[in-house]
Each structure stands twice: as structure tokens, then as C-alpha cells.
Amino acid sequence: MSKPTEEVLKKVKEASKNGRISCTAARELGKELNVSLRMIGDACNELKIKIYACELGCF
């Protein structure tokens, strides 16, 4: 498990709505921040944010 940075945690929290984030938004955020999808997923887990509408099975 990769430890998400404070910036990643903040951006994931900002991008989520009602404790949820779409797979598309999570993948775009990873690309924007230049971090792995694993780190985005770990940030979501740490923040208890659910990823929904998963398209590729990345998370």
C-alpha cells in the first residue's frame, strides 16, 4: 500500500461528493496529479470514499 500524500488526500476529498467518487473522476485525478491509480485508491480507502461506476476494474 502506497501512502497518499496530503495533496492527494486533499484533492480526492475535494473531488468526491457525498463520500463517493466515480471511477472516471478518480482516474482523471490520478492523471492530473501524476500519481498511480493505486495511490488514488489508497487515498479513497483512507478517507472512506467509495469509488462507483468502475469501468476497468482498476480499483
Secondary structure, 3 states (H helix, E strand, C coil): CCCCCHHHHHHHHHHCECCEEEHHHHHHHHHHHCCCHHHHHHHHHHHCCEEECCCCCCC
